[in-house]
Amino acid sequence: MNIAESAVSRLRELRAEENNPDLKFRVFVQGGGCSGMQYGFTFDEEQNDDDFDFHFEDLTVLVDSMSMEYLRDARIDFREDAMGASF
């Protein structure tokens, strides 16, 4: 798992807006029906026993063990352009 500096910066901003420095960034995969797998992102205060944790300076990224099978070599990026902003 790797995360681009642009994503780390944006996640720090979002965490600051929540005014909770203990929040961790959770990345997960879930079944998406006809369209296949879908990726999800959320902030979480809790780390589960089966979570993998990745540290990028002061930011912790959590991935549950089932999702890790799909995200092992993933790279998370953040982009802003005329169409909007997205991870």
N, CA, C and O atoms as a GROMACS GRO file, in nm:
protein
  348
    1MET      N    1   0.085  -0.117   0.000
    1MET     CA    2   0.000   0.000   0.000
    1MET      C    3   0.090   0.123   0.000
    1MET      O    4   0.186   0.132   0.076
    2ASN      N    5   0.056   0.215  -0.087
    2ASN     CA    6   0.130   0.341  -0.095
    2ASN      C    7   0.030   0.454  -0.108
    2ASN      O    8  -0.082   0.435  -0.155
    3ILE      N    9   0.069   0.571  -0.066
    3ILE     CA   10  -0.019   0.686  -0.070
    3ILE      C   11   0.061   0.807  -0.117
    3ILE      O   12   0.169   0.836  -0.064
    4ALA      N   13   0.008   0.877  -0.215
    4ALA     CA   14   0.075   0.994  -0.271
    4ALA      C   15   0.074   1.110  -0.171
    4ALA      O   16  -0.016   1.120  -0.087
    5GLU      N   17   0.174   1.195  -0.180
    5GLU     CA   18   0.183   1.310  -0.090
    5GLU      C   19   0.059   1.399  -0.101
    5GLU      O   20   0.015   1.456  -0.002
    6SER      N   21   0.002   1.410  -0.221
    6SER     CA   22  -0.120   1.491  -0.238
    6SER      C   23  -0.235   1.434  -0.156
    6SER      O   24  -0.315   1.510  -0.100
    7ALA      N   25  -0.244   1.301  -0.147
    7ALA     CA   26  -0.349   1.238  -0.067
    7ALA      C   27  -0.321   1.257   0.083
    7ALA      O   28  -0.414   1.285   0.159
    8VAL      N   29  -0.197   1.243   0.124
    8VAL     CA   30  -0.162   1.264   0.265
    8VAL      C   31  -0.197   1.406   0.306
    8VAL      O   32  -0.255   1.428   0.413
    9SER      N   33  -0.163   1.503   0.224
    9SER     CA   34  -0.192   1.643   0.255
    9SER      C   35  -0.342   1.668   0.268
    9SER      O   36  -0.386   1.733   0.363
   10ARG      N   37  -0.420   1.615   0.174
   10ARG     CA   38  -0.565   1.635   0.178
   10ARG      C   39  -0.626   1.565   0.298
   10ARG      O   40  -0.718   1.619   0.361
   11LEU      N   41  -0.578   1.447   0.331
   11LEU     CA   42  -0.631   1.375   0.447
   11LEU      C   43  -0.600   1.449   0.577
   11LEU      O   44  -0.681   1.450   0.670
   12ARG      N   45  -0.485   1.510   0.584
   12ARG     CA   46  -0.453   1.593   0.702
   12ARG      C   47  -0.551   1.709   0.715
   12ARG      O   48  -0.598   1.741   0.824
   13GLU      N   49  -0.582   1.771   0.602
   13GLU     CA   50  -0.679   1.882   0.602
   13GLU      C   51  -0.815   1.834   0.650
   13GLU      O   52  -0.879   1.899   0.734
   14LEU      N   53  -0.861   1.721   0.598
   14LEU     CA   54  -0.991   1.668   0.637
   14LEU      C   55  -0.994   1.629   0.785
   14LEU      O   56  -1.093   1.653   0.854
   15ARG      N   57  -0.886   1.570   0.832
   15ARG     CA   58  -0.878   1.532   0.974
   15ARG      C   59  -0.881   1.657   1.061
   15ARG      O   60  -0.945   1.658   1.167
   16ALA      N   61  -0.813   1.762   1.019
   16ALA     CA   62  -0.812   1.888   1.094
   16ALA      C   63  -0.952   1.948   1.101
   16ALA      O   64  -0.991   2.005   1.203
   17GLU      N   65  -1.028   1.937   0.992
   17GLU     CA   66  -1.165   1.987   0.991
   17GLU      C   67  -1.252   1.914   1.092
   17GLU      O   68  -1.344   1.972   1.149
   18GLU      N   69  -1.222   1.786   1.115
   18GLU     CA   70  -1.295   1.706   1.214
   18GLU      C   71  -1.249   1.736   1.356
   18GLU      O   72  -1.314   1.696   1.452
   19ASN      N   73  -1.137   1.808   1.369
   19ASN     CA   74  -1.083   1.848   1.499
   19ASN      C   75  -1.058   1.726   1.590
   19ASN      O   76  -1.086   1.729   1.709
   20ASN      N   77  -1.004   1.619   1.528
   20ASN     CA   78  -0.976   1.498   1.603
   20ASN      C   79  -0.846   1.437   1.549
   20ASN      O   80  -0.849   1.365   1.449
   21PRO      N   81  -0.733   1.463   1.613
   21PRO     CA   82  -0.605   1.412   1.564
   21PRO      C   83  -0.591   1.260   1.577
   21PRO      O   84  -0.495   1.204   1.523
   22ASP      N   85  -0.683   1.192   1.646
   22ASP     CA   86  -0.676   1.047   1.662
   22ASP      C   87  -0.741   0.970   1.547
   22ASP      O   88  -0.735   0.848   1.543
   23LEU      N   89  -0.804   1.042   1.453
   23LEU     CA   90  -0.870   0.973   1.342
   23LEU      C   91  -0.768   0.906   1.251
   23LEU      O   92  -0.661   0.960   1.221
   24LYS      N   93  -0.804   0.786   1.209
   24LYS     CA   94  -0.723   0.709   1.115
   24LYS      C   95  -0.803   0.698   0.985
   24LYS      O   96  -0.926   0.699   0.988
   25PHE      N   97  -0.734   0.688   0.873
   25PHE     CA   98  -0.798   0.679   0.742
   25PHE      C   99  -0.816   0.532   0.708
   25PHE      O  100  -0.719   0.458   0.695
   26ARG      N  101  -0.942   0.490   0.693
   26ARG     CA  102  -0.972   0.350   0.663
   26ARG      C  103  -1.006   0.336   0.514
   26ARG      O  104  -1.088   0.411   0.460
   27VAL      N  105  -0.940   0.239   0.450
   27VAL     CA  106  -0.964   0.206   0.310
   27VAL      C  107  -1.020   0.064   0.307
   27VAL      O  108  -0.967  -0.025   0.374
   28PHE      N  109  -1.127   0.042   0.229
   28PHE     CA  110  -1.186  -0.091   0.225
   28PHE      C  111  -1.243  -0.121   0.087
   28PHE      O  112  -1.263  -0.032   0.005
   29VAL      N  113  -1.267  -0.249   0.065
   29VAL     CA  114  -1.327  -0.298  -0.058
   29VAL      C  115  -1.454  -0.371  -0.020
   29VAL      O  116  -1.457  -0.445   0.078
   30GLN      N  117  -1.560  -0.349  -0.098
   30GLN     CA  118  -1.685  -0.422  -0.075
   30GLN      C  119  -1.744  -0.464  -0.209
   30GLN      O  120  -1.716  -0.403  -0.312
   31GLY      N  121  -1.826  -0.568  -0.205
   31GLY     CA  122  -1.890  -0.615  -0.327
   31GLY      C  123  -1.979  -0.507  -0.384
   31GLY      O  124  -2.051  -0.439  -0.311
   32GLY      N  125  -1.975  -0.492  -0.515
   32GLY     CA  126  -2.051  -0.386  -0.580
   32GLY      C  127  -2.158  -0.436  -0.674
   32GLY      O  128  -2.206  -0.359  -0.758
   33GLY      N  129  -2.197  -0.562  -0.664
   33GLY     CA  130  -2.301  -0.614  -0.751
   33GLY      C  131  -2.252  -0.628  -0.894
   33GLY      O  132  -2.144  -0.682  -0.917
   34CYS      N  133  -2.330  -0.581  -0.989
   34CYS     CA  134  -2.298  -0.597  -1.131
   34CYS      C  135  -2.168  -0.527  -1.171
   34CYS      O  136  -2.099  -0.570  -1.263
   35SER      N  137  -2.136  -0.420  -1.102
   35SER     CA  138  -2.017  -0.343  -1.140
   35SER      C  139  -1.889  -0.393  -1.074
   35SER      O  140  -1.783  -0.332  -1.091
   36GLY      N  141  -1.896  -0.501  -1.000
   36GLY     CA  142  -1.776  -0.556  -0.938
   36GLY      C  143  -1.748  -0.493  -0.802
   36GLY      O  144  -1.840  -0.450  -0.733
   37MET      N  145  -1.622  -0.490  -0.766
   37MET     CA  146  -1.582  -0.438  -0.635
   37MET      C  147  -1.585  -0.285  -0.634
   37MET      O  148  -1.561  -0.220  -0.735
   38GLN      N  149  -1.614  -0.231  -0.517
   38GLN     CA  150  -1.611  -0.087  -0.498
   38GLN      C  151  -1.515  -0.056  -0.383
   38GLN      O  152  -1.506  -0.130  -0.286
   39TYR      N  153  -1.445   0.055  -0.398
   39TYR     CA  154  -1.353   0.101  -0.294
   39TYR      C  155  -1.424   0.202  -0.207
   39TYR      O  156  -1.505   0.282  -0.255
   40GLY      N  157  -1.393   0.199  -0.078
   40GLY     CA  158  -1.452   0.294   0.014
   40GLY      C  159  -1.346   0.354   0.103
   40GLY      O  160  -1.240   0.295   0.127
   41PHE      N  161  -1.375   0.473   0.151
   41PHE     CA  162  -1.285   0.547   0.239
   41PHE      C  163  -1.367   0.606   0.352
   41PHE      O  164  -1.480   0.652   0.331
   42THR      N  165  -1.312   0.606   0.471
   42THR     CA  166  -1.376   0.670   0.584
   42THR      C  167  -1.270   0.700   0.690
   42THR      O  168  -1.159   0.647   0.684
   43PHE      N  169  -1.305   0.783   0.785
   43PHE     CA  170  -1.220   0.803   0.902
   43PHE      C  171  -1.271   0.714   1.013
   43PHE      O  172  -1.391   0.690   1.023
   44ASP      N  173  -1.181   0.665   1.095
   44ASP     CA  174  -1.216   0.573   1.202
   44ASP      C  175  -1.126   0.600   1.321
   44ASP      O  176  -1.006   0.624   1.305
   45GLU      N  177  -1.182   0.596   1.440
   45GLU     CA  178  -1.102   0.612   1.562
   45GLU      C  179  -1.048   0.478   1.611
   45GLU      O  180  -0.947   0.474   1.681
   46GLU      N  181  -1.115   0.369   1.574
   46GLU     CA  182  -1.081   0.238   1.625
   46GLU      C  183  -1.001   0.157   1.524
   46GLU      O  184  -1.025   0.163   1.403
   47GLN      N  185  -0.906   0.082   1.575
   47GLN     CA  186  -0.831  -0.012   1.493
   47GLN      C  187  -0.867  -0.152   1.539
   47GLN      O  188  -0.854  -0.184   1.657
   48ASN      N  189  -0.914  -0.236   1.446
   48ASN     CA  190  -0.953  -0.373   1.478
   48ASN      C  191  -0.830  -0.464   1.483
   48ASN      O  192  -0.725  -0.432   1.427
   49ASP      N  193  -0.846  -0.577   1.549
   49ASP     CA  194  -0.735  -0.672   1.564
   49ASP      C  195  -0.683  -0.722   1.431
   49ASP      O  196  -0.563  -0.750   1.418
   50ASP      N  197  -0.770  -0.735   1.330
   50ASP     CA  198  -0.727  -0.789   1.201
   50ASP      C  199  -0.690  -0.681   1.100
   50ASP      O  200  -0.668  -0.712   0.982
   51ASP      N  201  -0.681  -0.556   1.142
   51ASP     CA  202  -0.644  -0.447   1.052
   51ASP      C  203  -0.493  -0.444   1.028
   51ASP      O  204  -0.413  -0.469   1.118
   52PHE      N  205  -0.457  -0.415   0.905
   52PHE     CA  206  -0.319  -0.381   0.873
   52PHE      C  207  -0.308  -0.230   0.888
   52PHE      O  208  -0.401  -0.157   0.851
   53ASP      N  209  -0.198  -0.183   0.941
   53ASP     CA  210  -0.182  -0.038   0.955
   53ASP      C  211  -0.055   0.007   0.884
   53ASP      O  212   0.050  -0.057   0.891
   54PHE      N  213  -0.068   0.118   0.815
   54PHE     CA  214   0.041   0.179   0.740
   54PHE      C  215   0.056   0.321   0.792
   54PHE      O  216  -0.042   0.392   0.812
   55HIS      N  217   0.180   0.362   0.814
   55HIS     CA  218   0.205   0.493   0.870
   55HIS      C  219   0.277   0.580   0.768
   55HIS      O  220   0.381   0.543   0.713
   56PHE      N  221   0.220   0.696   0.745
   56PHE     CA  222   0.277   0.795   0.655
   56PHE      C  223   0.292   0.923   0.737
   56PHE      O  224   0.201   1.006   0.745
   57GLU      N  225   0.409   0.935   0.798
   57GLU     CA  226   0.437   1.043   0.892
   57GLU      C  227   0.333   1.038   1.003
   57GLU      O  228   0.329   0.939   1.077
   58ASP      N  229   0.249   1.139   1.018
   58ASP     CA  230   0.152   1.143   1.128
   58ASP      C  231   0.016   1.086   1.090
   58ASP      O  232  -0.079   1.097   1.168
   59LEU      N  233   0.004   1.025   0.973
   59LEU     CA  234  -0.123   0.971   0.925
   59LEU      C  235  -0.117   0.818   0.926
   59LEU      O  236  -0.023   0.758   0.875
   60THR      N  237  -0.220   0.756   0.985
   60THR     CA  238  -0.231   0.611   0.985
   60THR      C  239  -0.342   0.569   0.890
   60THR      O  240  -0.453   0.621   0.895
   61VAL      N  241  -0.309   0.473   0.803
   61VAL     CA  242  -0.406   0.416   0.709
   61VAL      C  243  -0.435   0.274   0.754
   61VAL      O  244  -0.343   0.195   0.776
   62LEU      N  245  -0.563   0.241   0.767
   62LEU     CA  246  -0.606   0.108   0.809
   62LEU      C  247  -0.670   0.034   0.692
   62LEU      O  248  -0.743   0.093   0.613
   63VAL      N  249  -0.641  -0.096   0.683
   63VAL     CA  250  -0.702  -0.183   0.583
   63VAL      C  251  -0.738  -0.314   0.653
   63VAL      O  252  -0.651  -0.376   0.714
   64ASP      N  253  -0.863  -0.356   0.645
   64ASP     CA  254  -0.902  -0.482   0.707
   64ASP      C  255  -0.843  -0.598   0.628
   64ASP      O  256  -0.804  -0.582   0.512
   65SER      N  257  -0.836  -0.715   0.690
   65SER     CA  258  -0.765  -0.829   0.630
   65SER      C  259  -0.828  -0.875   0.499
   65SER      O  260  -0.755  -0.914   0.407
   66MET      N  261  -0.960  -0.872   0.486
   66MET     CA  262  -1.024  -0.913   0.361
   66MET      C  263  -0.992  -0.815   0.249
   66MET      O  264  -0.962  -0.857   0.137
   67SER      N  265  -0.998  -0.686   0.277
   67SER     CA  266  -0.970  -0.584   0.176
   67SER      C  267  -0.824  -0.585   0.135
   67SER      O  268  -0.790  -0.549   0.022
   68MET      N  269  -0.736  -0.626   0.226
   68MET     CA  270  -0.594  -0.625   0.198
   68MET      C  271  -0.560  -0.714   0.079
   68MET      O  272  -0.465  -0.686   0.006
   69GLU      N  273  -0.636  -0.820   0.058
   69GLU     CA  274  -0.612  -0.908  -0.056
   69GLU      C  275  -0.623  -0.831  -0.188
   69GLU      O  276  -0.554  -0.863  -0.285
   70TYR      N  277  -0.708  -0.730  -0.192
   70TYR     CA  278  -0.732  -0.653  -0.314
   70TYR      C  279  -0.648  -0.525  -0.321
   70TYR      O  280  -0.629  -0.468  -0.428
   71LEU      N  281  -0.600  -0.480  -0.207
   71LEU     CA  282  -0.533  -0.350  -0.200
   71LEU      C  283  -0.383  -0.360  -0.176
   71LEU      O  284  -0.318  -0.257  -0.158
   72ARG      N  285  -0.328  -0.477  -0.175
   72ARG     CA  286  -0.188  -0.497  -0.140
   72ARG      C  287  -0.093  -0.404  -0.215
   72ARG      O  288  -0.006  -0.343  -0.152
   73ASP      N  289  -0.105  -0.391  -0.344
   73ASP     CA  290  -0.016  -0.306  -0.423
   73ASP      C  291  -0.082  -0.175  -0.468
   73ASP      O  292  -0.037  -0.112  -0.564
   74ALA      N  293  -0.187  -0.136  -0.400
   74ALA     CA  294  -0.262  -0.016  -0.438
   74ALA      C  295  -0.184   0.112  -0.407
   74ALA      O  296  -0.098   0.116  -0.319
   75ARG      N  297  -0.215   0.215  -0.483
   75ARG     CA  298  -0.162   0.349  -0.458
   75ARG      C  299  -0.281   0.443  -0.451
   75ARG      O  300  -0.363   0.447  -0.543
   76ILE      N  301  -0.290   0.520  -0.344
   76ILE     CA  302  -0.397   0.617  -0.326
   76ILE      C  303  -0.344   0.754  -0.362
   76ILE      O  304  -0.238   0.795  -0.315
   77ASP      N  305  -0.417   0.823  -0.446
   77ASP     CA  306  -0.379   0.957  -0.490
   77ASP      C  307  -0.497   1.050  -0.470
   77ASP      O  308  -0.610   1.004  -0.454
   78PHE      N  309  -0.473   1.178  -0.471
   78PHE     CA  310  -0.579   1.278  -0.463
   78PHE      C  311  -0.557   1.378  -0.575
   78PHE      O  312  -0.446   1.428  -0.593
   79ARG      N  313  -0.663   1.406  -0.649
   79ARG     CA  314  -0.653   1.499  -0.762
   79ARG      C  315  -0.766   1.600  -0.757
   79ARG      O  316  -0.880   1.568  -0.723
   80GLU      N  317  -0.731   1.722  -0.793
   80GLU     CA  318  -0.828   1.829  -0.809
   80GLU      C  319  -0.813   1.884  -0.949
   80GLU      O  320  -0.702   1.918  -0.992
   81ASP      N  321  -0.925   1.893  -1.021
   81ASP     CA  322  -0.921   1.951  -1.155
   81ASP      C  323  -1.055   2.016  -1.184
   81ASP      O  324  -1.138   2.033  -1.094
   82ALA      N  325  -1.078   2.052  -1.308
   82ALA     CA  326  -1.201   2.122  -1.345
   82ALA      C  327  -1.327   2.036  -1.320
   82ALA      O  328  -1.436   2.090  -1.304
   83MET      N  329  -1.310   1.906  -1.315
   83MET     CA  330  -1.423   1.816  -1.292
   83MET      C  331  -1.452   1.796  -1.143
   83MET      O  332  -1.555   1.739  -1.109
   84GLY      N  333  -1.365   1.842  -1.056
   84GLY     CA  334  -1.384   1.827  -0.913
   84GLY      C  335  -1.263   1.769  -0.846
   84GLY      O  336  -1.152   1.774  -0.900
   85ALA      N  337  -1.285   1.713  -0.730
   85ALA     CA  338  -1.176   1.654  -0.651
   85ALA      C  339  -1.212   1.511  -0.616
   85ALA      O  340  -1.328   1.480  -0.590
   86SER      N  341  -1.109   1.423  -0.616
   86SER     CA  342  -1.137   1.284  -0.583
   86SER      C  343  -1.011   1.212  -0.540
   86SER      O  344  -0.900   1.251  -0.576
   87PHE      N  345  -1.029   1.106  -0.463
   87PHE     CA  346  -0.921   1.015  -0.426
   87PHE      C  347  -0.916   0.906  -0.530
   87PHE      O  348  -0.833   0.816  -0.522
   0.00000   0.00000   0.00000
